[in-house]
Amino acid sequence: CEDCGKSLIGECKLHGPLIRAKDRVIPSRARLTLPHYLTLRVLELRAGNQQILGVFAKKVIQKRTQFGPYVGQLSTKLTCYDESRLVLQVLKDGGKYFLDTPNEDCGNWMMFVRLARNQEEQTLVAYQHCGEVYFTTVKPIEPHTELKVWYAADYAKFMEASAVFIKEESDVSPLPPVAKEPIDPWICSSCGSTFATFALLESHQCIHKDRL
């Protein structure tokens, strides 16, 4: 304690504890790459405070809009598997490799895009081009709509998957409505703060822009 000049174990009984200042939270690489017209939304909170995220449009995105390439580590073995995300592989130098994203600093925002369960909710198609994987919109995407992806026909053959993925009704869990203002909180891709409405999120993001 600088006030009484003593070295203490724990807080000073006379002058009290120190005021602790926390470092600013730095967004992950994946979150920093999110385009300004997309946002992350918390869909579910699992044990251990694990957030299940989805990518949503903030404005209309035109058909045939290309995103990518997908960023991941080339690996012969998939170390991180999530049943709600697509498994992606590429052909490099004659070998077939997984695009592995064990954490958010190993990939870009495309790692958050969830797979489509059927053609109706599919908004993106995944395909391989020149050893890279890209996502392209297959229809106009309205604001507050989640981006969901499935393999293109040729890429589905490469991945040994069906061209159209349809889950049995018994396996389908209901999703939050996406055409209306979401009930679940919107998440700021810069600092991770959550907001009840998209309007509040936009107002908050103006603060980040002013600071920059």
MDAnalysis code that builds the backbone (N, CA, C; Angstrom):
import MDAnalysis as mda
import numpy as np

u = mda.Universe.empty(636, n_residues=212, atom_resindex=np.repeat(np.arange(212), 3), trajectory=True)
u.add_TopologyAttr("name", ["N", "CA", "C"] * 212)
u.add_TopologyAttr("resid", np.arange(1, 213))
u.add_TopologyAttr("resname", ["CYS", "GLU", "ASP", "CYS", "GLY", "LYS", "SER", "LEU", "ILE", "GLY", "GLU", "CYS", "LYS", "LEU", "HIS", "GLY", "PRO", "LEU", "ILE", "ARG", "ALA", "LYS", "ASP", "ARG", "VAL", "ILE", "PRO", "SER", "ARG", "ALA", "ARG", "LEU", "THR", "LEU", "PRO", "HIS", "TYR", "LEU", "THR", "LEU", "ARG", "VAL", "LEU", "GLU", "LEU", "ARG", "ALA", "GLY", "ASN", "GLN", "GLN", "ILE", "LEU", "GLY", "VAL", "PHE", "ALA", "LYS", "LYS", "VAL", "ILE", "GLN", "LYS", "ARG", "THR", "GLN", "PHE", "GLY", "PRO", "TYR", "VAL", "GLY", "GLN", "LEU", "SER", "THR", "LYS", "LEU", "THR", "CYS", "TYR", "ASP", "GLU", "SER", "ARG", "LEU", "VAL", "LEU", "GLN", "VAL", "LEU", "LYS", "ASP", "GLY", "GLY", "LYS", "TYR", "PHE", "LEU", "ASP", "THR", "PRO", "ASN", "GLU", "ASP", "CYS", "GLY", "ASN", "TRP", "MET", "MET", "PHE", "VAL", "ARG", "LEU", "ALA", "ARG", "ASN", "GLN", "GLU", "GLU", "GLN", "THR", "LEU", "VAL", "ALA", "TYR", "GLN", "HIS", "CYS", "GLY", "GLU", "VAL", "TYR", "PHE", "THR", "THR", "VAL", "LYS", "PRO", "ILE", "GLU", "PRO", "HIS", "THR", "GLU", "LEU", "LYS", "VAL", "TRP", "TYR", "ALA", "ALA", "ASP", "TYR", "ALA", "LYS", "PHE", "MET", "GLU", "ALA", "SER", "ALA", "VAL", "PHE", "ILE", "LYS", "GLU", "GLU", "SER", "ASP", "VAL", "SER", "PRO", "LEU", "PRO", "PRO", "VAL", "ALA", "LYS", "GLU", "PRO", "ILE", "ASP", "PRO", "TRP", "ILE", "CYS", "SER", "SER", "CYS", "GLY", "SER", "THR", "PHE", "ALA", "THR", "PHE", "ALA", "LEU", "LEU", "GLU", "SER", "HIS", "GLN", "CYS", "ILE", "HIS", "LYS", "ASP", "ARG", "LEU"])
u.atoms.positions = np.array([
    [0.861, -1.185, 0.000],
    [0.000, 0.000, 0.000],
    [0.898, 1.237, 0.000],
    [0.723, 2.085, -0.995],
    [1.554, 3.282, -1.120],
    [1.211, 4.327, -0.058],
    [-0.003, 4.247, 0.506],
    [-0.398, 5.243, 1.506],
    [0.244, 4.984, 2.863],
    [0.350, 3.700, 3.248],
    [0.967, 3.406, 4.547],
    [2.352, 2.789, 4.397],
    [2.818, 2.595, 3.153],
    [4.177, 2.131, 2.907],
    [4.438, 0.706, 3.324],
    [3.398, -0.123, 3.323],
    [3.555, -1.508, 3.742],
    [3.273, -2.475, 2.593],
    [3.976, -3.613, 2.641],
    [3.717, -4.690, 1.690],
    [2.768, -5.666, 2.367],
    [1.586, -5.831, 1.805],
    [0.523, -6.591, 2.461],
    [0.081, -7.782, 1.623],
    [-0.404, -8.802, 2.307],
    [-1.035, -9.923, 1.622],
    [-2.529, -9.614, 1.573],
    [-3.048, -9.324, 0.393],
    [-4.449, -8.930, 0.284],
    [-4.591, -7.425, 0.389],
    [-5.829, -6.974, 0.640],
    [-6.110, -5.544, 0.656],
    [-5.676, -4.903, 1.974],
    [-5.462, -3.606, 1.921],
    [-5.076, -2.849, 3.109],
    [-6.315, -2.627, 3.982],
    [-6.205, -2.993, 5.271],
    [-7.346, -2.855, 6.167],
    [-7.645, -1.394, 6.473],
    [-6.637, -0.554, 6.327],
    [-6.819, 0.862, 6.637],
    [-7.346, 1.653, 5.430],
    [-6.765, 1.403, 4.264],
    [-7.111, 2.194, 3.080],
    [-7.987, 1.444, 2.074],
    [-8.231, 0.155, 2.326],
    [-9.137, -0.597, 1.471],
    [-8.462, -1.173, 0.240],
    [-9.260, -1.811, -0.631],
    [-8.715, -2.467, -1.829],
    [-8.337, -1.465, -2.911],
    [-7.539, -1.942, -3.854],
    [-7.195, -1.132, -5.022],
    [-8.372, -1.110, -5.994],
    [-8.449, -0.043, -6.748],
    [-9.468, 0.042, -7.805],
    [-8.897, -0.643, -9.044],
    [-9.516, -1.731, -9.436],
    [-8.975, -2.527, -10.542],
    [-9.521, -2.032, -11.884],
    [-8.624, -1.761, -12.789],
    [-8.997, -1.350, -14.148],
    [-8.772, -2.524, -15.091],
    [-9.799, -2.871, -15.845],
    [-9.707, -4.006, -16.759],
    [-9.260, -3.557, -18.147],
    [-8.502, -4.418, -18.829],
    [-8.115, -4.146, -20.201],
    [-9.357, -4.167, -21.100],
    [-9.296, -3.411, -22.164],
    [-10.374, -3.424, -23.145],
    [-10.409, -4.772, -23.846],
    [-11.620, -5.313, -24.046],
    [-11.772, -6.594, -24.719],
    [-11.486, -6.415, -26.212],
    [-10.557, -7.198, -26.736],
    [-10.202, -7.122, -28.156],
    [-10.994, -8.179, -28.924],
    [-11.774, -7.783, -29.932],
    [-12.528, -8.771, -30.706],
    [-11.593, -9.762, -31.391],
    [-12.090, -10.955, -31.620],
    [-11.299, -11.976, -32.306],
    [-11.122, -11.609, -33.770],
    [-10.192, -12.301, -34.434],
    [-9.955, -12.068, -35.855],
    [-11.232, -12.300, -36.651],
    [-11.955, -13.375, -36.328],
    [-13.168, -13.707, -37.071],
    [-14.208, -12.600, -36.970],
    [-14.377, -12.032, -35.783],
    [-15.372, -10.972, -35.588],
    [-14.958, -9.675, -36.284],
    [-13.655, -9.396, -36.311],
    [-13.172, -8.176, -36.954],
    [-13.366, -8.201, -38.468],
    [-13.465, -9.395, -39.063],
    [-13.614, -9.497, -40.516],
    [-15.064, -9.402, -40.968],
    [-16.012, -9.305, -40.028],
    [-17.438, -9.267, -40.381],
    [-17.762, -8.003, -41.182],
    [-18.334, -8.130, -42.387],
    [-18.724, -6.939, -43.162],
    [-19.704, -6.073, -42.382],
    [-19.695, -4.761, -42.675],
    [-20.488, -3.816, -41.884],
    [-21.985, -4.048, -42.014],
    [-22.433, -4.693, -43.087],
    [-23.870, -4.904, -43.275],
    [-24.325, -6.277, -42.766],
    [-23.452, -6.951, -42.026],
    [-23.809, -8.200, -41.357],
    [-23.596, -8.037, -39.858],
    [-24.300, -8.830, -39.079],
    [-24.136, -8.781, -37.630],
    [-24.265, -10.177, -37.043],
    [-23.662, -10.370, -35.880],
    [-23.753, -11.640, -35.170],
    [-24.868, -11.559, -34.137],
    [-25.634, -12.617, -34.050],
    [-26.722, -12.678, -33.082],
    [-26.574, -13.927, -32.230],
    [-26.741, -13.771, -30.921],
    [-26.684, -14.914, -30.014],
    [-27.991, -15.683, -30.124],
    [-27.915, -16.944, -30.556],
    [-29.094, -17.775, -30.720],
    [-29.342, -18.674, -29.524],
    [-28.268, -19.029, -28.840],
    [-28.391, -19.970, -27.726],
    [-27.192, -19.796, -26.800],
    [-27.418, -20.000, -25.523],
    [-26.346, -19.945, -24.543],
    [-26.261, -21.309, -23.873],
    [-25.158, -22.019, -24.103],
    [-24.996, -23.366, -23.589],
    [-24.162, -23.357, -22.304],
    [-23.969, -24.551, -21.764],
    [-23.193, -24.694, -20.525],
    [-21.806, -24.087, -20.704],
    [-21.295, -23.512, -19.618],
    [-19.985, -22.886, -19.684],
    [-20.002, -21.550, -20.389],
    [-21.200, -20.930, -20.517],
    [-21.355, -19.627, -21.169],
    [-20.956, -19.658, -22.642],
    [-21.072, -20.824, -23.274],
    [-20.742, -20.955, -24.691],
    [-21.873, -20.383, -25.537],
    [-21.528, -19.435, -26.381],
    [-22.524, -18.783, -27.223],
    [-22.632, -19.471, -28.581],
    [-23.871, -19.761, -28.988],
    [-24.139, -20.255, -30.332],
    [-24.585, -19.050, -31.144],
    [-23.806, -18.717, -32.157],
    [-24.026, -17.494, -32.932],
    [-24.568, -17.790, -34.321],
    [-25.257, -16.818, -34.874],
    [-25.706, -16.862, -36.260],
    [-25.364, -15.547, -36.925],
    [-25.218, -15.551, -38.251],
    [-24.904, -14.339, -39.012],
    [-26.194, -13.837, -39.660],
    [-26.519, -12.572, -39.411],
    [-27.764, -11.996, -39.918],
    [-27.474, -10.761, -40.776],
    [-28.348, -10.522, -41.758],
    [-28.222, -9.352, -42.626],
    [-28.789, -8.122, -41.930],
    [-28.110, -6.990, -42.078],
    [-28.598, -5.719, -41.547],
    [-29.312, -4.916, -42.634],
    [-29.043, -5.248, -43.899],
    [-29.711, -4.593, -45.017],
    [-29.905, -5.641, -46.111],
    [-30.590, -5.281, -47.187],
    [-30.820, -6.218, -48.279],
    [-29.489, -6.560, -48.953],
    [-29.245, -7.852, -49.124],
    [-28.052, -8.327, -49.831],
    [-28.516, -8.953, -51.142],
    [-27.955, -8.491, -52.239],
    [-28.412, -8.923, -53.547],
    [-28.025, -10.377, -53.851],
    [-28.806, -10.997, -54.723],
    [-28.482, -12.331, -55.215],
    [-27.159, -12.277, -55.986],
    [-26.390, -13.346, -55.940],
    [-25.097, -13.490, -56.607],
    [-24.011, -12.631, -55.945],
    [-24.175, -12.327, -54.658],
    [-23.121, -11.661, -53.890],
    [-22.167, -12.723, -53.366],
    [-20.880, -12.562, -53.657],
    [-19.881, -13.568, -53.273],
    [-19.133, -13.135, -52.014],
    [-18.970, -14.086, -51.095],
    [-18.193, -13.871, -49.877],
    [-17.023, -14.846, -49.857],
    [-15.907, -14.382, -49.332],
    [-14.784, -15.302, -49.205],
    [-13.476, -14.730, -49.729],
    [-12.452, -15.584, -49.677],
    [-12.522, -17.017, -49.375],
    [-12.647, -17.307, -47.884],
    [-13.114, -18.500, -47.582],
    [-13.210, -18.990, -46.216],
    [-11.800, -19.162, -45.665],
    [-11.578, -18.681, -44.448],
    [-10.255, -18.763, -43.834],
    [-10.253, -19.864, -42.782],
    [-9.293, -20.768, -42.896],
    [-9.153, -21.844, -41.917],
    [-7.779, -22.475, -42.057],
    [-7.424, -23.292, -41.103],
    [-6.145, -23.987, -41.140],
    [-6.277, -25.277, -41.937],
    [-5.340, -25.510, -42.862],
    [-5.345, -26.761, -43.613],
    [-4.922, -27.896, -42.694],
    [-5.751, -28.919, -42.627],
    [-5.490, -30.025, -41.714],
    [-5.992, -31.336, -42.315],
    [-5.280, -32.409, -42.040],
    [-5.725, -33.728, -42.501],
    [-6.764, -34.314, -41.553],
    [-6.941, -33.672, -40.397],
    [-7.906, -34.140, -39.406],
    [-8.658, -32.949, -38.844],
    [-9.980, -33.095, -38.752],
    [-10.807, -32.020, -38.225],
    [-10.758, -32.039, -36.704],
    [-10.215, -30.968, -36.108],
    [-10.077, -30.921, -34.651],
    [-11.270, -30.276, -33.967],
    [-12.039, -29.483, -34.728],
    [-13.187, -28.783, -34.146],
    [-14.413, -29.075, -35.000],
    [-15.368, -29.844, -34.446],
    [-16.569, -30.192, -35.192],
    [-17.800, -29.613, -34.516],
    [-18.642, -28.969, -35.307],
    [-19.906, -28.412, -34.825],
    [-20.987, -28.860, -35.795],
    [-21.983, -29.578, -35.298],
    [-23.004, -30.143, -36.174],
    [-23.859, -29.082, -36.852],
    [-23.803, -27.828, -36.368],
    [-24.588, -26.769, -36.989],
    [-23.821, -26.049, -38.097],
    [-22.540, -26.394, -38.301],
    [-21.713, -25.749, -39.336],
    [-21.336, -26.765, -40.409],
    [-21.049, -26.247, -41.592],
    [-20.608, -27.110, -42.688],
    [-19.184, -27.607, -42.452],
    [-18.936, -28.851, -42.820],
    [-17.565, -29.356, -42.883],
    [-17.041, -29.004, -44.266],
    [-15.889, -28.363, -44.322],
    [-15.341, -27.880, -45.585],
    [-13.973, -28.498, -45.845],
    [-13.754, -28.899, -47.092],
    [-12.461, -29.426, -47.506],
    [-12.064, -28.807, -48.837],
    [-10.758, -28.789, -49.082],
    [-10.242, -28.262, -50.344],
    [-9.194, -29.212, -50.898],
    [-8.972, -29.103, -52.193],
    [-7.948, -29.898, -52.862],
    [-6.718, -29.024, -53.058],
    [-5.620, -29.404, -52.409],
    [-4.377, -28.629, -52.498],
    [-3.219, -29.574, -52.835],
    [-2.514, -29.296, -53.918],
    [-1.338, -30.076, -54.318],
    [-1.644, -31.581, -54.363],
    [-2.830, -31.887, -54.865],
    [-3.210, -33.286, -55.006],
    [-3.739, -33.933, -53.743],
    [-3.742, -33.207, -52.626],
    [-4.242, -33.747, -51.353],
    [-5.535, -33.080, -50.944],
    [-6.335, -33.791, -50.169],
    [-7.618, -33.291, -49.687],
    [-7.466, -32.884, -48.220],
    [-7.719, -31.602, -47.928],
    [-7.506, -31.073, -46.583],
    [-8.778, -30.428, -46.035],
    [-8.950, -30.537, -44.721],
    [-10.030, -29.840, -44.039],
    [-9.644, -28.378, -43.839],
    [-10.646, -27.502, -43.845],
    [-10.466, -26.119, -43.419],
    [-10.899, -26.081, -41.956],
    [-9.935, -26.168, -41.070],
    [-10.189, -26.314, -39.645],
    [-10.160, -24.952, -38.953],
    [-11.118, -24.700, -38.078],
    [-11.161, -23.444, -37.314],
    [-11.358, -23.776, -35.834],
    [-10.280, -24.172, -35.145],
    [-10.401, -24.538, -33.731],
    [-10.755, -23.370, -32.816],
    [-10.506, -22.132, -33.252],
    [-10.908, -20.965, -32.464],
    [-11.129, -19.777, -33.395],
    [-11.644, -18.688, -32.846],
    [-12.036, -17.534, -33.659],
    [-10.857, -16.774, -34.240],
    [-9.654, -17.018, -33.767],
    [-8.484, -16.334, -34.319],
    [-7.863, -17.114, -35.478],
    [-8.430, -18.270, -35.788],
    [-7.920, -19.089, -36.895],
    [-8.787, -18.976, -38.153],
    [-9.870, -18.234, -38.081],
    [-10.762, -18.143, -39.231],
    [-11.278, -16.736, -39.434],
    [-12.208, -16.588, -40.377],
    [-12.890, -15.308, -40.573],
    [-14.368, -15.486, -40.216],
    [-15.163, -14.464, -40.452],
    [-16.563, -14.465, -40.012],
    [-17.373, -15.611, -40.613],
    [-16.934, -16.173, -41.734],
    [-17.700, -17.228, -42.395],
    [-17.808, -18.487, -41.540],
    [-16.936, -18.627, -40.539],
    [-17.005, -19.777, -39.652],
    [-18.273, -19.763, -38.793],
    [-18.931, -18.600, -38.672],
    [-20.144, -18.492, -37.871],
    [-21.412, -18.849, -38.655],
    [-21.309, -18.956, -39.980],
    [-22.499, -19.230, -40.802],
    [-22.959, -20.671, -40.570],
    [-24.234, -20.820, -40.234],
    [-24.775, -22.145, -39.942],
    [-25.284, -22.812, -41.213],
    [-25.375, -24.138, -41.184],
    [-25.838, -24.881, -42.357],
    [-27.352, -24.770, -42.497],
    [-27.810, -24.849, -43.736],
    [-29.239, -24.824, -44.028],
    [-29.803, -26.238, -43.911],
    [-30.978, -26.365, -43.291],
    [-31.587, -27.676, -43.125],
    [-32.411, -28.076, -44.335],
    [-32.792, -27.089, -45.164],
    [-33.585, -27.380, -46.366],
    [-33.416, -26.225, -47.350],
    [-33.984, -26.385, -48.543],
    [-33.822, -25.374, -49.583],
    [-34.515, -24.067, -49.232],
    [-35.604, -24.141, -48.465],
    [-36.359, -22.936, -48.143],
    [-35.532, -21.954, -47.319],
    [-34.748, -22.446, -46.366],
    [-33.986, -21.539, -45.518],
    [-32.567, -21.310, -46.023],
    [-32.173, -21.975, -47.106],
    [-30.829, -21.780, -47.658],
    [-30.735, -20.432, -48.361],
    [-29.725, -19.650, -47.999],
    [-29.488, -18.359, -48.651],
    [-28.131, -18.308, -49.349],
    [-27.241, -19.251, -49.010],
    [-25.893, -19.264, -49.568],
    [-25.556, -20.646, -50.111],
    [-24.677, -20.667, -51.090],
    [-24.155, -21.921, -51.617],
    [-22.638, -21.894, -51.475],
    [-22.063, -23.007, -51.010],
    [-20.608, -23.115, -50.822],
    [-20.004, -23.882, -51.981],
    [-18.870, -23.411, -52.478],
    [-18.207, -24.088, -53.592],
    [-16.709, -23.833, -53.530],
    [-15.976, -24.667, -54.238],
    [-14.517, -24.557, -54.266],
    [-14.069, -23.947, -55.587],
    [-13.114, -23.014, -55.498],
    [-12.571, -22.393, -56.707],
    [-11.094, -22.092, -56.461],
    [-10.233, -22.672, -57.296],
    [-8.795, -22.458, -57.207],
    [-8.253, -22.756, -55.808],
    [-8.728, -23.843, -55.228],
    [-8.231, -24.250, -53.921],
    [-8.761, -23.452, -52.751],
    [-9.779, -22.631, -52.983],
    [-10.401, -21.838, -51.919],
    [-11.908, -22.113, -51.905],
    [-12.540, -21.871, -50.751],
    [-13.986, -22.047, -50.624],
    [-14.647, -20.677, -50.509],
    [-15.708, -20.481, -51.304],
    [-16.466, -19.233, -51.304],
    [-17.931, -19.525, -51.029],
    [-18.630, -18.510, -50.493],
    [-20.078, -18.573, -50.323],
    [-20.695, -17.511, -51.233],
    [-21.758, -17.886, -51.959],
    [-22.458, -16.936, -52.819],
    [-23.957, -17.005, -52.537],
    [-24.596, -15.845, -52.501],
    [-26.031, -15.813, -52.225],
    [-26.807, -16.402, -53.403],
    [-27.840, -17.182, -53.093],
    [-28.663, -17.808, -54.123],
    [-30.008, -17.098, -54.269],
    [-30.235, -16.095, -53.426],
    [-31.472, -15.315, -53.469],
    [-31.217, -13.998, -52.755],
    [-32.026, -12.973, -52.987],
    [-31.881, -11.748, -52.194],
    [-32.137, -12.052, -50.719],
    [-31.334, -11.477, -49.838],
    [-31.470, -11.714, -48.400],
    [-32.005, -10.448, -47.755],
    [-33.149, -10.574, -47.108],
    [-33.793, -9.434, -46.473],
    [-33.154, -9.132, -45.113],
    [-33.291, -7.894, -44.623],
    [-32.785, -7.562, -43.289],
    [-33.372, -8.478, -42.209],
    [-32.572, -8.791, -41.200],
    [-32.937, -9.657, -40.069],
    [-33.047, -11.128, -40.463],
    [-32.620, -11.470, -41.683],
    [-32.635, -12.866, -42.127],
    [-31.268, -13.487, -41.882],
    [-31.277, -14.712, -41.373],
    [-30.012, -15.390, -41.102],
    [-29.412, -15.952, -42.385],
    [-28.112, -15.807, -42.531],
    [-27.399, -16.408, -43.656],
    [-27.157, -17.880, -43.347],
    [-27.629, -18.766, -44.238],
    [-27.453, -20.201, -44.046],
    [-26.957, -20.822, -45.347],
    [-26.089, -21.810, -45.237],
    [-25.358, -22.299, -46.404],
    [-25.473, -23.814, -46.558],
    [-25.364, -24.255, -47.812],
    [-25.215, -25.673, -48.127],
    [-24.329, -25.789, -49.360],
    [-23.859, -27.009, -49.643],
    [-22.927, -27.240, -50.737],
    [-23.574, -27.023, -52.115],
    [-22.781, -26.488, -53.050],
    [-23.178, -26.505, -54.457],
    [-23.127, -27.947, -54.950],
    [-23.793, -28.219, -56.071],
    [-23.920, -29.599, -56.557],
    [-22.561, -30.277, -56.752],
    [-21.636, -29.617, -57.459],
    [-20.319, -30.213, -57.706],
    [-19.517, -30.366, -56.424],
    [-19.634, -29.366, -55.539],
    [-18.899, -29.424, -54.279],
    [-19.473, -30.506, -53.357],
    [-20.777, -30.734, -53.464],
    [-21.413, -31.796, -52.679],
    [-20.834, -33.160, -53.074],
    [-20.587, -33.359, -54.365],
    [-19.976, -34.619, -54.816],
    [-18.562, -34.751, -54.254],
    [-17.816, -33.646, -54.281],
    [-16.455, -33.646, -53.746],
    [-16.463, -33.967, -52.257],
    [-17.465, -33.448, -51.541],
    [-17.581, -33.669, -50.101],
    [-18.324, -34.966, -49.777],
    [-18.753, -35.673, -50.827],
    [-19.510, -36.921, -50.665],
    [-20.751, -36.691, -49.808],
    [-21.463, -35.620, -50.155],
    [-22.697, -35.261, -49.451],
    [-23.820, -35.112, -50.466],
    [-25.052, -35.050, -49.991],
    [-26.188, -34.860, -50.889],
    [-26.221, -33.409, -51.360],
    [-26.779, -33.206, -52.542],
    [-26.846, -31.858, -53.101],
    [-27.808, -30.980, -52.307],
    [-28.811, -31.594, -51.696],
    [-29.774, -30.864, -50.875],
    [-29.878, -31.566, -49.539],
    [-29.712, -30.803, -48.459],
    [-29.754, -31.385, -47.117],
    [-31.106, -31.119, -46.492],
    [-31.843, -32.176, -46.174],
    [-33.147, -32.037, -45.533],
    [-33.183, -32.949, -44.323],
    [-33.353, -32.379, -43.138],
    [-33.456, -33.170, -41.921],
    [-34.864, -33.740, -41.788],
    [-34.958, -34.879, -41.124],
    [-36.264, -35.417, -40.795],
    [-36.946, -34.462, -39.816],
    [-38.289, -34.401, -39.887],
    [-39.022, -33.482, -39.025],
    [-38.725, -33.727, -37.547],
    [-38.504, -34.989, -37.171],
    [-38.248, -35.305, -35.767],
    [-36.916, -34.752, -35.289],
    [-35.996, -34.495, -36.245],
    [-34.679, -33.978, -35.880],
    [-34.602, -32.465, -35.927],
    [-35.658, -31.842, -36.461],
    [-35.620, -30.393, -36.652],
    [-36.095, -29.696, -35.394],
    [-35.263, -28.854, -34.849],
    [-35.659, -28.063, -33.683],
    [-36.106, -26.702, -34.160],
    [-37.166, -26.142, -33.588],
    [-37.675, -24.844, -34.046],
    [-36.645, -23.742, -33.849],
    [-36.569, -22.845, -34.828],
    [-35.634, -21.723, -34.761],
    [-36.385, -20.441, -34.446],
    [-35.704, -19.455, -33.895],
    [-36.356, -18.165, -33.649],
    [-36.786, -17.543, -34.968],
    [-37.890, -16.767, -34.988],
    [-38.319, -16.112, -36.233],
    [-37.244, -15.159, -36.716],
    [-37.041, -15.113, -38.023],
    [-35.980, -14.262, -38.564],
    [-36.523, -13.106, -39.387],
    [-37.798, -13.135, -39.761],
    [-38.354, -12.070, -40.588],
    [-38.737, -10.860, -39.746],
    [-38.952, -11.084, -38.422],
    [-39.346, -9.996, -37.543],
    [-38.169, -9.543, -36.702],
    [-38.387, -8.463, -35.949],
    [-37.347, -7.988, -35.039],
    [-37.029, -9.101, -34.048],
    [-35.819, -9.563, -33.934],
    [-35.511, -10.704, -33.083],
    [-35.718, -10.407, -31.605],
    [-36.188, -11.431, -30.891],
    [-36.382, -11.301, -29.456],
    [-35.052, -11.449, -28.739],
    [-34.238, -12.405, -29.205],
    [-32.930, -12.613, -28.605],
    [-32.035, -11.411, -28.856],
    [-31.024, -11.196, -28.033],
    [-30.204, -9.987, -28.168],
    [-29.336, -9.988, -29.418],
    [-29.101, -8.773, -29.940],
    [-28.135, -8.577, -31.021],
    [-26.778, -8.361, -30.369],
    [-25.729, -8.893, -31.015],
    [-24.385, -8.805, -30.427],
    [-23.513, -7.876, -31.261],
    [-22.762, -7.014, -30.583],
    [-21.831, -6.095, -31.251],
    [-20.577, -6.868, -31.630],
    [-20.219, -6.846, -32.901],
    [-19.052, -7.595, -33.372],
    [-17.741, -6.964, -32.923],
    [-17.781, -5.714, -32.424],
    [-16.552, -5.036, -31.994],
    [-16.194, -5.318, -30.540],
    [-17.208, -5.326, -29.670],
    [-16.907, -5.487, -28.242],
    [-17.660, -6.615, -27.571],
    [-18.620, -7.231, -28.275],
    [-19.345, -8.360, -27.705],
    [-20.547, -7.970, -26.862],
    [-20.861, -6.682, -26.732],
    [-22.030, -6.257, -25.959],
    [-23.311, -6.690, -26.673],
    [-24.364, -6.977, -25.928],
    [-25.632, -7.429, -26.511],
    [-26.719, -6.389, -26.300],
    [-27.678, -6.345, -27.260],
    [-28.753, -5.364, -27.231],
    [-30.066, -6.030, -27.621],
    [-31.159, -5.516, -27.063],
    [-32.469, -6.142, -27.262],
    [-33.002, -5.919, -28.672],
    [-32.635, -4.807, -29.303],
    [-33.133, -4.507, -30.644],
    [-31.981, -4.112, -31.555],
    [-32.229, -4.229, -32.860],
    [-31.222, -3.859, -33.851],
    [-30.962, -2.359, -33.820],
    [-32.017, -1.568, -33.529],
    [-31.849, -0.112, -33.465],
    [-30.868, 0.282, -32.366],
    [-30.957, -0.378, -31.207],
    [-30.022, -0.099, -30.118],
    [-28.598, -0.479, -30.498],
    [-28.457, -1.600, -31.225],
    [-27.133, -2.032, -31.672],
    [-26.520, -1.003, -32.609],
    [-27.311, -0.505, -33.569],
    [-26.800, 0.493, -34.515],
    [-26.369, 1.762, -33.785],
    [-27.172, 2.182, -32.800],
    [-26.819, 3.374, -32.023],
    [-25.518, 3.159, -31.268],
    [-25.348, 1.955, -30.703],
    [-24.116, 1.631, -29.975],
    [-22.911, 1.621, -30.905],
    [-23.084, 1.070, -32.117],
    [-21.954, 0.974, -33.043],
    [-21.479, 2.344, -33.515],
    [-22.341, 3.344, -33.451],
    [-21.928, 4.706, -33.790],
    [-20.848, 5.202, -32.836],
    [-20.898, 4.723, -31.581],
    [-19.879, 5.133, -30.602],
    [-18.509, 4.642, -31.037],
    [-18.446, 3.353, -31.528],
    [-17.175, 2.802, -32.000],
    [-16.644, 3.613, -33.183],
    [-17.555, 3.995, -34.078],
    [-17.138, 4.767, -35.256],
    [-16.597, 6.130, -34.841],
    [-17.260, 6.768, -33.861],
    [-16.797, 8.079, -33.382],
    [-15.419, 7.975, -32.751],
    [-15.185, 6.889, -31.976],
    [-13.874, 6.702, -31.343],
    [-12.783, 6.496, -32.373],
    [-13.133, 5.738, -33.458],
    [-12.134, 5.538, -34.521],
    [-11.827, 6.851, -35.218],
])
